[in-house]
Amino acid sequence: MPVAMARHILVKTQAEAEQIKQRLARGEDFASLAKKHSTCPSAKRGGDLGEVRPGQMVKSIDTVIFKKPVGVVHGPVKSQFGYHLVEVYFRD
């Protein structure tokens, strides 16, 4: 079974996610922004989700983690929890 490693930032609104994505594009640190803005418990780890296997995440996030390019910030991706910015940094 494939395994990936990803980090994300979860916020309440699409507008907030877009603003943070622009800050990332300008070179701000992903982990710092995750710690400051993410509402997910992973925020304490800079948004790091650790090892992820298919089916562990909600469908919209699972699709990004296993189908989209590695090393790119994807999103905002909507889920029942809010809006995510997702970066996959490893996938086998």
C-alpha positions as CSV (number, residue, x, y, z in Angstrom):
1,M,0.0,0.0,0.0
2,P,1.4,3.4,-0.9
3,V,2.4,5.8,1.9
4,A,2.8,9.5,1.8
5,M,3.8,12.3,4.1
6,A,2.0,15.6,4.1
7,R,1.4,18.7,6.0
8,H,-1.6,21.0,6.0
9,I,-3.2,24.2,7.2
10,L,-6.9,24.1,8.1
11,V,-8.9,27.3,8.3
12,K,-12.6,28.2,8.4
13,T,-13.0,30.2,5.3
14,Q,-11.9,30.0,1.7
15,A,-10.8,33.6,1.8
16,E,-8.5,32.9,4.8
17,A,-7.0,29.9,3.0
18,E,-6.4,32.1,-0.1
19,Q,-4.6,34.8,2.0
20,I,-2.3,32.2,3.6
21,K,-1.6,30.6,0.2
22,Q,-0.4,34.0,-1.1
23,R,1.8,34.4,2.0
24,L,3.3,30.9,1.3
25,A,3.9,31.9,-2.4
26,R,5.9,34.9,-1.1
27,G,8.1,32.6,0.8
28,E,6.7,32.6,4.3
29,D,7.3,29.5,6.4
30,F,4.6,26.8,6.1
31,A,5.2,25.5,9.7
32,S,5.0,28.9,11.2
33,L,1.8,29.8,9.4
34,A,0.3,26.4,10.4
35,K,1.1,27.0,14.0
36,K,-0.4,30.4,13.9
37,H,-3.5,29.8,11.8
38,S,-4.5,26.1,11.5
39,T,-7.4,24.9,13.6
40,C,-6.3,21.3,13.3
41,P,-4.5,19.6,16.2
42,S,-1.6,19.0,13.8
43,A,-0.9,22.8,14.0
44,K,1.4,22.1,17.0
45,R,3.6,20.1,14.6
46,G,3.6,22.8,12.0
47,G,0.7,21.1,10.2
48,D,2.6,17.9,9.8
49,L,0.2,14.9,9.3
50,G,3.1,12.4,9.4
51,E,2.7,9.1,7.4
52,V,-0.6,8.8,5.6
53,R,-2.1,5.8,3.9
54,P,-5.0,5.8,1.4
55,G,-8.3,6.0,3.1
56,Q,-7.1,7.6,6.4
57,M,-8.1,11.1,5.4
58,V,-11.4,12.5,4.2
59,K,-11.9,11.9,0.4
60,S,-11.0,15.4,-0.8
61,I,-7.7,15.4,1.1
62,D,-6.9,11.8,0.3
63,T,-7.2,12.7,-3.4
64,V,-4.7,15.5,-3.1
65,I,-2.2,13.5,-1.1
66,F,-2.2,10.5,-3.5
67,K,-3.0,12.0,-6.9
68,K,-1.5,15.6,-7.0
69,P,2.2,16.6,-7.5
70,V,4.6,16.4,-4.6
71,G,6.2,19.6,-3.3
72,V,3.4,22.0,-4.3
73,V,0.9,23.7,-2.0
74,H,-2.6,22.6,-3.2
75,G,-5.8,24.2,-2.3
76,P,-7.9,25.6,-0.8
77,V,-9.5,22.1,-0.6
78,K,-12.9,22.0,1.0
79,S,-13.9,19.4,3.5
80,Q,-16.5,19.1,6.2
81,F,-13.8,20.6,8.6
82,G,-13.1,23.8,6.5
83,Y,-10.6,24.7,3.9
84,H,-7.2,23.0,3.7
85,L,-3.9,24.0,2.1
86,V,-2.1,20.7,1.6
87,E,1.6,20.0,0.7
88,V,2.8,16.5,0.1
89,Y,6.5,16.2,0.8
90,F,7.0,12.5,0.3
91,R,5.2,9.7,-1.6
92,D,6.4,6.3,-2.5
